């Protein structure tokens, strides 16, 4: 039997794999949105978000991506390995297959290529460190669940997507005593914004430590190059000049007019349990409403012990769908990732 995937195309109906390029982004966005519409009836990607992400420091499209194309040049599947953090112990996988092409062979090609590339980079991790690959897929996507399980990946965590309609009139905005909340006003405050999120997310499950400078560089490229975000969508909470917390917002999320999004929200440890998380969330709602958003959503770790799911439920957000993180251990060892929250 001829192999399904070849390095050169022949008129036999086989496919060719190659590295992705920036020119592929419009087709890849369409491919991803075609799949999400089939699952949920809505888009999950935009050109701006994808383009910004692919400018991340450390991502090498020639090394870290592959697309599968048919004899007509149409992309039928895509795979990305994200291994850009300094410790290289937690490697993230993204993949997508065009609807109608969900076969075990194509699914196996994507996961197989990703694992092979990840194993080639194991030696970048510290000696004796545990190395894993992970991916997050929609709970209702049975095709990818079967591919993951067949490839030795196991479900380990659930993430909920929550939404609500914003009220017609914004409510009163308050903050804990001694704390102010506002959109960042200059470069210094933007750095404080990144610092607040960097420290706050140290307690997030799966977090891997990295130097602040590395984190800030990654965030800056992503936030400042996505046309639906930018500094005006960055809320900073200050306490006596110190960053206490932050929230990153997005307008017209996933290309859906009127849908605001809270991409990230975090409070540093010394300022927790004082109501700052809720205050930041309500300020985010107010910001999004002020620019014409009438609905809002966010993603949350449903098993978080920090109280985030309860907070979001308390303001009216409800779960509309969920995704599952699958993980496979490539090398046992000391775990550098946060596991206890």
CORHU-V960483 format. One record per backbone hydrogen bond with DSSP energy under -1.0 kcal/mol. NH is the residue of the N-H (numbers start at 1). CO is the residue of the C=O. Records with the same first field share a line. If there is no record, write none. Layout:
BEGIN
NH = CO / CO
END
This chain:
BEGIN
6 = 15
15 = 4
16 = 69
18 = 67
24 = 21
25 = 22
28 = 24
29 = 25
30 = 26
31 = 27
32 = 28
33 = 29
34 = 30
35 = 31
36 = 32
37 = 33
38 = 34
39 = 35
40 = 36
41 = 37
50 = 46
51 = 47
52 = 48
53 = 49
54 = 50
55 = 52
56 = 53
59 = 56
64 = 60
65 = 61
66 = 79
67 = 18
68 = 77
69 = 16
70 = 74
73 = 70
76 = 68
77 = 68
78 = 96
79 = 66
80 = 94
81 = 64
82 = 92
88 = 85
91 = 132
92 = 82
93 = 134
94 = 80
96 = 78
98 = 76
101 = 98
103 = 101
107 = 103
108 = 104
109 = 105
110 = 106
111 = 107
112 = 108
113 = 109
114 = 110
115 = 111
116 = 112
117 = 113
118 = 114
119 = 115
120 = 116
121 = 118
122 = 119
124 = 121
125 = 122
129 = 126
130 = 334
131 = 331
132 = 89
133 = 328
134 = 91
135 = 326
137 = 324
139 = 322
141 = 138
142 = 140
145 = 141
146 = 142
147 = 143
148 = 144
149 = 145
150 = 146
151 = 147
152 = 149
153 = 148
154 = 327
156 = 325
157 = 325
159 = 323
160 = 300
161 = 321
162 = 298
163 = 318
164 = 296
166 = 294
179 = 176
180 = 238
182 = 236
184 = 234
190 = 186
191 = 187
192 = 188
193 = 189
194 = 190
195 = 191
196 = 192
197 = 193
198 = 194
199 = 195
200 = 196
201 = 197
202 = 199
203 = 200
204 = 201
206 = 338
207 = 204
215 = 211
216 = 212
217 = 213
218 = 214
219 = 215
220 = 216
221 = 217
222 = 218
223 = 219
224 = 220
229 = 226
230 = 223
233 = 230
234 = 231
235 = 247
236 = 182
237 = 245
238 = 180
239 = 242
242 = 239
244 = 237
245 = 237
246 = 266
247 = 235
248 = 264
249 = 233
250 = 261
251 = 228
253 = 259
255 = 252
256 = 253
259 = 256
260 = 295
261 = 250
262 = 297
263 = 248
264 = 248
266 = 246
268 = 244
271 = 268
272 = 269
279 = 275
280 = 276
281 = 277
282 = 278
283 = 279
284 = 280
285 = 281
286 = 282
287 = 283
288 = 284
289 = 285
290 = 286
292 = 289
293 = 288
294 = 258
295 = 258
296 = 164
297 = 260
298 = 162
300 = 160
302 = 158
304 = 301
305 = 341
311 = 307
312 = 308
313 = 309
314 = 310
316 = 313
317 = 312
318 = 163
320 = 161
321 = 161
323 = 159
324 = 137
325 = 157
326 = 135
327 = 154
328 = 133
330 = 131
331 = 131
334 = 128
338 = 207
END
